[in-house]
Amino acid sequence: MARSKSSQRWLERQRRDPYVKQAQTQGYRSRAAYKLLEVDAKDRLLRPGLCALDLGAAPGGWSQVLSERLGAKGRVMALDLLPMDALPGVEVIQGDFTLQATLELLEQALDGRSVDLVLSDMAPNVSGVRAVDQPRSIHLCELALDLSTRVLQSGGHLMMKAFHGEGFDQLVRELRTCFDRVVSRKPEASRSNSREIYLVAKGFREVCRNREAAR
C-alpha cells in the first residue's frame, strides 16, 4: 500500500531527527526521554529512592529514565490507556485513571504510600484543528493535576506537558495555588514547530489535597 504524503513526511522527519537516532543508539524507547533529561538537568526532579508516577507512559521512554535515575531503592509506576511492554524496575498499570476501577488498582499498588513525583507526558490525539486540540490538552492537564492532589505527598513535585494557547494561563494560576514554585520549560528535544511546553510545579501544598472533590 502506498504511503500518504503526511506519512512520508513523518518518516523523513524521523530519519533526520538526531534525537531519534540518539534514542536508538542508547536504547531509549522514544526521543521523549531527552526532554525529561533536559528538564531534570535544570530542575533536579529525579534522585535515588523517590516514588514516581508516570502518566501517559507508553511506550516507556520516561519510565526508562525514571528507573535509571531513581535506582533500586526507588519506585516507578507507569500508567497508560495503551499497552506497554514490561520494563525492569517499572510497575505497569494499563487503564484510564479517570475510571474508579483504574484508580483502585493504583491505590492498591500504592498501599497507603504517597508519591514524591508525578510526571505527565499525556497529549490528545491531535486533529490539526487548534480549537479542538487546545482544550483537550488543557483538560488532560487538569486531570493530571486532580490526580496529583490525591497521590502526591506534601512538598512533592509535578511535571506535565501542555499546549501553549487558550486556557494555559489559567492552568498556570491553578498550579500556583497548589505548589510553591511553577516554571515553564521548552527543552531543545522538543521540536521547534510544536506548541508543547512543560510545566514544572514544585512543593505541593496540602491546601489543595483532593482538589477534585472540593470543586
Backbone hydrogen bonds in HBPLUS format (Angstrom, degrees):
<---DONOR---> <-ACCEPTOR-->    atom                        ^
c    i                          cat <-CA-CA->   ^        H-A-AA   ^      H-
h    n   atom  resd res      DA  || num        DHA   H-A  angle D-A-AA Bond
n    s   type  num  typ     dist DA aas  dist angle  dist       angle   num
A0008-GLN N   A0004-SER O   2.96 MM   4  6.25 155.9  2.02 149.5 156.4     1
A0009-ARG N   A0005-LYS O   2.91 MM   4  6.17 154.3  1.98 146.4 153.2     2
A0010-TRP N   A0006-SER O   2.97 MM   4  6.19 155.7  2.03 144.4 151.0     3
A0011-LEU N   A0007-SER O   2.94 MM   4  6.17 162.7  1.97 151.1 155.2     4
A0012-GLU N   A0008-GLN O   2.96 MM   4  6.12 156.8  2.02 145.6 152.1     5
A0013-ARG N   A0009-ARG O   2.90 MM   4  6.10 155.6  1.96 147.2 153.9     6
A0014-GLN N   A0010-TRP O   2.91 MM   4  6.16 155.4  1.97 148.8 155.6     7
A0015-ARG N   A0011-LEU O   2.97 MM   4  6.22 154.2  2.04 145.5 152.2     8
A0016-ARG N   A0012-GLU O   3.14 MM   4  6.37 144.9  2.27 142.5 151.1     9
A0017-ASP N   A0013-ARG O   2.99 MM   4  5.99 125.1  2.30 141.8 155.8    10
A0017-ASP N   A0014-GLN O   3.32 MM   3  5.14 141.4  2.48  93.9 104.4    11
A0021-LYS N   A0017-ASP O   3.24 MM   4  6.60 161.8  2.27 150.5 154.8    12
A0022-GLN N   A0018-PRO O   2.90 MM   4  6.06 154.1  1.96 141.0 148.8    13
A0023-ALA N   A0019-TYR O   2.87 MM   4  5.96 155.5  1.93 141.2 147.5    14
A0024-GLN N   A0020-VAL O   3.02 MM   4  6.27 156.7  2.08 147.2 153.3    15
A0025-THR N   A0021-LYS O   2.98 MM   4  6.24 153.4  2.05 145.9 153.4    16
A0026-GLN N   A0022-GLN O   2.88 MM   4  6.06 158.0  1.92 151.7 157.3    17
A0027-GLY N   A0023-ALA O   2.85 MM   4  5.71 116.5  2.26 139.6 152.3    18
A0028-TYR N   A0023-ALA O   2.93 MM   5  4.77 136.6  2.12 136.5 141.9    19
A0033-ALA N   A0030-SER O   3.33 MM   3  6.12 169.9  2.34 116.7 119.1    20
A0034-TYR N   A0031-ARG O   3.09 MM   3  5.98 151.4  2.18 124.1 128.3    21
A0035-LYS N   A0032-ALA O   2.97 MM   3  5.24 137.0  2.16 105.8 118.0    22
A0036-LEU N   A0032-ALA O   3.40 MM   4  6.88 157.8  2.45 157.0 160.6    23
A0037-LEU N   A0033-ALA O   3.06 MM   4  6.32 159.4  2.10 146.4 152.7    24
A0038-GLU N   A0034-TYR O   2.97 MM   4  5.99 153.6  2.04 137.0 143.4    25
A0039-VAL N   A0035-LYS O   3.02 MM   4  6.27 164.9  2.04 152.0 155.8    26
A0040-ASP N   A0036-LEU O   2.88 MM   4  6.00 163.6  1.91 152.5 157.6    27
A0041-ALA N   A0037-LEU O   3.05 MM   4  6.19 143.5  2.18 138.5 147.6    28
A0042-LYS N   A0039-VAL O   3.02 MM   3  5.36 137.2  2.21 104.3 115.9    29
A0043-ASP N   A0039-VAL O   2.84 MM   4  6.02 165.5  1.86 158.8 163.7    30
A0044-ARG N   A0040-ASP O   2.80 MM   4  4.77 144.7  1.92 133.6 134.0    31
A0049-GLY N   A0070-LEU O   2.87 MM  21  5.37 158.9  1.92 141.5 139.0    32
A0075-ARG N   A0050-LEU O   2.87 MM  25  6.35 152.3  1.95 153.5 154.1    33
A0116-ASP N   A0051-CYS O   2.87 MM  65  5.30 142.0  2.01 138.8 151.0    34
A0117-LEU N   A0051-CYS O   3.26 MM  66  6.56 145.7  2.38 153.6 156.2    35
A0052-ALA N   A0075-ARG O   2.84 MM  23  6.18 165.2  1.86 160.7 163.5    36
A0077-MET N   A0052-ALA O   2.95 MM  25  6.28 156.9  2.00 155.7 163.3    37
A0053-LEU N   A0117-LEU O   2.88 MM  64  6.34 154.7  1.95 156.0 164.3    38
A0119-LEU N   A0053-LEU O   2.85 MM  66  6.19 165.7  1.87 168.5 170.7    39
A0054-ASP N   A0077-MET O   2.76 MM  23  6.06 169.1  1.78 167.8 171.6    40
A0079-LEU N   A0054-ASP O   2.87 MM  25  6.08 170.3  1.88 164.6 163.1    41
A0055-LEU N   A0119-LEU O   2.73 MM  64  5.95 174.2  1.73 165.4 163.6    42
A0121-ASP N   A0055-LEU O   3.35 MM  66  6.57 162.2  2.39 159.0 154.3    43
A0056-GLY N   A0079-LEU O   2.86 MM  23  6.04 129.4  2.12 155.8 170.4    44
A0057-ALA N   A0079-LEU O   3.32 MM  22  5.81 164.2  2.35 128.7 132.1    45
A0060-GLY N   A0057-ALA O   2.84 MM   3  5.30 118.9  2.22 145.1 137.1    46
A0064-GLN N   A0060-GLY O   2.95 MM   4  6.14 147.2  2.06 149.4 157.5    47
A0065-VAL N   A0061-GLY O   3.30 MM   4  6.62 157.4  2.35 142.6 147.3    48
A0066-LEU N   A0062-TRP O   2.88 MM   4  6.18 163.0  1.91 154.8 159.9    49
A0067-SER N   A0063-SER O   2.89 MM   4  6.04 163.4  1.91 148.3 152.4    50
A0068-GLU N   A0064-GLN O   3.05 MM   4  6.28 157.2  2.10 148.0 153.9    51
A0069-ARG N   A0065-VAL O   2.91 MM   4  6.10 167.0  1.93 157.8 161.0    52
A0070-LEU N   A0066-LEU O   2.78 MM   4  5.69 160.8  1.82 157.1 161.4    53
A0071-GLY N   A0067-SER O   3.27 MM   4  5.89 142.7  2.41 129.2 137.0    54
A0074-GLY N   A0071-GLY O   3.06 MM   3  5.32 154.2  2.13 107.4 115.5    55
A0091-GLU N   A0076-VAL O   2.90 MM  15  6.22 173.8  1.90 158.5 158.9    56
A0078-ALA N   A0091-GLU O   2.75 MM  13  6.03 164.1  1.77 156.7 161.7    57
A0093-ILE N   A0078-ALA O   2.76 MM  15  6.08 163.8  1.78 170.4 174.4    58
A0080-ASP N   A0093-ILE O   3.19 MM  13  6.75 150.9  2.28 156.6 165.0    59
A0095-GLY N   A0080-ASP O   2.84 MM  15  5.80 155.3  1.90 125.8 134.2    60
A0090-VAL N   A0087-LEU O   3.18 MM   3  5.44 152.8  2.25 138.0 132.7    61
A0099-LEU N   A0096-ASP O   2.96 MM   3  5.67 166.3  1.97 123.7 127.8    62
A0103-LEU N   A0099-LEU O   3.09 MM   4  6.39 162.1  2.13 154.3 159.9    63
A0104-GLU N   A0100-GLN O   2.86 MM   4  6.07 152.5  1.94 151.8 158.9    64
A0105-LEU N   A0101-ALA O   3.18 MM   4  6.48 147.2  2.29 137.2 145.4    65
A0106-LEU N   A0102-THR O   2.99 MM   4  6.34 155.9  2.05 150.2 156.6    66
A0107-GLU N   A0103-LEU O   2.81 MM   4  6.08 161.6  1.85 151.9 157.2    67
A0108-GLN N   A0104-GLU O   2.87 MM   4  6.01 154.0  1.94 144.7 151.8    68
A0109-ALA N   A0105-LEU O   2.99 MM   4  6.22 152.3  2.07 141.9 149.5    69
A0110-LEU N   A0106-LEU O   2.91 MM   4  6.19 154.9  1.97 151.5 158.4    70
A0111-ASP N   A0107-GLU O   2.84 MM   4  5.95 148.2  1.95 144.0 153.0    71
A0113-ARG N   A0110-LEU O   3.01 MM   3  5.17 163.7  2.04 111.2 116.2    72
A0115-VAL N   A0151-VAL O   2.74 MM  36  5.67 163.2  1.76 152.2 155.5    73
A0153-GLN N   A0115-VAL O   2.89 MM  38  5.67 151.2  1.97 155.5 150.5    74
A0157-HIS N   A0116-ASP O   3.02 MM  41  6.46 160.5  2.06 151.4 153.1    75
A0118-VAL N   A0157-HIS O   2.99 MM  39  6.45 155.7  2.05 148.4 155.5    76
A0159-MET N   A0118-VAL O   2.93 MM  41  6.43 154.3  2.00 157.0 165.3    77
A0120-SER N   A0159-MET O   2.78 MM  39  6.21 146.2  1.89 154.5 163.8    78
A0161-LYS N   A0120-SER O   2.88 MM  41  6.24 133.1  2.10 150.7 165.4    79
A0132-VAL N   A0129-VAL O   2.91 MM   3  5.43 148.6  2.00 114.9 124.7    80
A0133-ASP N   A0129-VAL O   2.89 MM   4  6.07 168.5  1.90 159.7 163.4    81
A0134-GLN N   A0130-ARG O   2.95 MM   4  5.64 167.7  1.96 145.7 149.3    82
A0137-SER N   A0133-ASP O   2.97 MM   4  6.19 153.0  2.04 151.5 158.5    83
A0138-ILE N   A0134-GLN O   3.08 MM   4  6.39 165.0  2.10 158.7 161.7    84
A0139-HIS N   A0135-PRO O   2.92 MM   4  6.01 153.3  1.99 142.5 150.3    85
A0140-LEU N   A0136-ARG O   3.08 MM   4  6.34 154.8  2.15 146.0 151.5    86
A0141-CYS N   A0137-SER O   3.11 MM   4  6.46 152.2  2.19 146.0 153.9    87
A0142-GLU N   A0138-ILE O   2.91 MM   4  6.24 153.6  1.98 149.7 156.9    88
A0143-LEU N   A0139-HIS O   2.96 MM   4  6.27 154.0  2.03 148.6 155.5    89
A0144-ALA N   A0140-LEU O   2.93 MM   4  6.21 155.3  1.99 146.3 153.1    90
A0145-LEU N   A0141-CYS O   2.88 MM   4  6.13 154.1  1.94 149.2 156.4    91
A0146-ASP N   A0142-GLU O   2.87 MM   4  6.09 160.6  1.91 149.4 154.8    92
A0147-LEU N   A0143-LEU O   2.99 MM   4  6.24 163.5  2.01 150.6 154.3    93
A0148-SER N   A0144-ALA O   2.96 MM   4  6.08 153.6  2.03 141.2 149.3    94
A0149-THR N   A0145-LEU O   3.02 MM   4  6.33 148.3  2.12 150.9 157.9    95
A0150-ARG N   A0147-LEU O   2.94 MM   3  5.22 148.1  2.04 106.0 116.3    96
A0151-VAL N   A0147-LEU O   3.14 MM   4  6.48 144.6  2.28 150.0 160.2    97
A0152-LEU N   A0148-SER O   2.86 MM   4  5.37 162.6  1.89 150.2 152.2    98
A0210-ASN N   A0149-THR O   3.05 MM  61  5.13 169.5  2.07 113.8 116.0    99
A0156-GLY N   A0153-GLN O   2.90 MM   3  5.28 154.0  1.97 140.0 138.4   100
A0155-GLY N   A0204-PHE O   2.85 MM  49  4.42 157.3  1.90 125.3 131.8   101
A0203-GLY N   A0156-GLY O   3.13 MM  47  5.26 122.4  2.48 122.3 137.9   102
A0204-PHE N   A0156-GLY O   2.89 MM  48  5.07 140.8  2.04 133.0 145.0   103
A0158-LEU N   A0201-ALA O   2.80 MM  43  5.07 160.8  1.84 154.5 160.1   104
A0201-ALA N   A0158-LEU O   2.72 MM  43  5.07 177.7  1.72 167.8 168.3   105
A0160-MET N   A0199-LEU O   2.95 MM  39  5.35 155.9  2.01 147.2 154.7   106
A0199-LEU N   A0160-MET O   2.82 MM  39  5.35 161.6  1.86 160.3 163.5   107
A0162-ALA N   A0197-ILE O   2.85 MM  35  5.48 160.4  1.89 163.5 170.2   108
A0197-ILE N   A0162-ALA O   2.81 MM  35  5.48 149.0  1.90 159.0 165.2   109
A0164-HIS N   A0195-ARG O   3.05 MM  31  5.62 167.5  2.07 142.3 144.2   110
A0168-PHE N   A0165-GLY O   3.03 MM   3  5.61 161.8  2.07 138.5 142.1   111
A0171-LEU N   A0167-GLY O   3.07 MM   4  6.24 152.0  2.15 143.3 151.0   112
A0172-VAL N   A0168-PHE O   3.02 MM   4  6.38 156.0  2.08 153.0 159.0   113
A0173-ARG N   A0169-ASP O   3.02 MM   4  6.33 154.2  2.09 144.6 151.6   114
A0174-GLU N   A0170-GLN O   2.98 MM   4  6.29 154.5  2.04 148.5 155.2   115
A0175-LEU N   A0171-LEU O   2.95 MM   4  6.26 158.3  2.00 151.2 157.2   116
A0176-ARG N   A0172-VAL O   2.96 MM   4  6.20 151.8  2.04 147.3 154.9   117
A0177-THR N   A0174-GLU O   3.15 MM   3  5.29 142.2  2.30  99.6 110.3   118
A0178-CYS N   A0175-LEU O   2.97 MM   3  5.20 140.6  2.13 102.5 114.3   119
A0179-PHE N   A0175-LEU O   2.87 MM   4  5.96 128.0  2.15 151.9 167.1   120
A0205-ARG N   A0178-CYS O   2.74 MM  27  5.27 154.7  1.80 157.7 154.5   121
A0180-ASP N   A0202-LYS O   3.03 MM  22  6.02 119.2  2.42 133.9 149.0   122
A0180-ASP N   A0203-GLY O   2.99 MM  23  5.00 141.0  2.14 119.6 131.1   123
A0181-ARG N   A0202-LYS O   3.10 MM  21  5.26 152.5  2.18 152.4 155.4   124
A0202-LYS N   A0181-ARG O   2.81 MM  21  5.26 163.1  1.84 156.8 162.3   125
A0183-VAL N   A0200-VAL O   2.95 MM  17  5.33 158.0  2.00 146.1 152.5   126
A0200-VAL N   A0183-VAL O   2.82 MM  17  5.33 171.1  1.83 162.7 165.8   127
A0185-ARG N   A0198-TYR O   2.69 MM  13  5.05 150.9  1.78 149.8 159.1   128
A0198-TYR N   A0185-ARG O   2.88 MM  13  5.05 173.9  1.88 161.2 159.4   129
A0190-SER N   A0187-PRO O   2.97 MM   3  5.31 156.2  2.02 108.0 115.8   130
A0194-SER N   A0191-ARG O   3.00 MM   3  5.41 162.4  2.03 117.1 121.0   131
A0208-CYS N   A0205-ARG O   3.08 MM   3  5.98 167.2  2.10 125.0 128.4   132
A0209-ARG N   A0206-GLU O   2.97 MM   3  5.16 168.3  1.98 117.2 118.2   133
A0214-ALA N   A0210-ASN O   3.31 MM   4  6.61 141.8  2.47 145.3 156.0   134
A0214-ALA N   A0211-ARG O   3.11 MM   3  5.18 127.7  2.39  96.0 110.0   135
A0215-ARG N   A0212-GLU O   3.24 MM   3  5.51 151.3  2.33 103.6 111.6   136
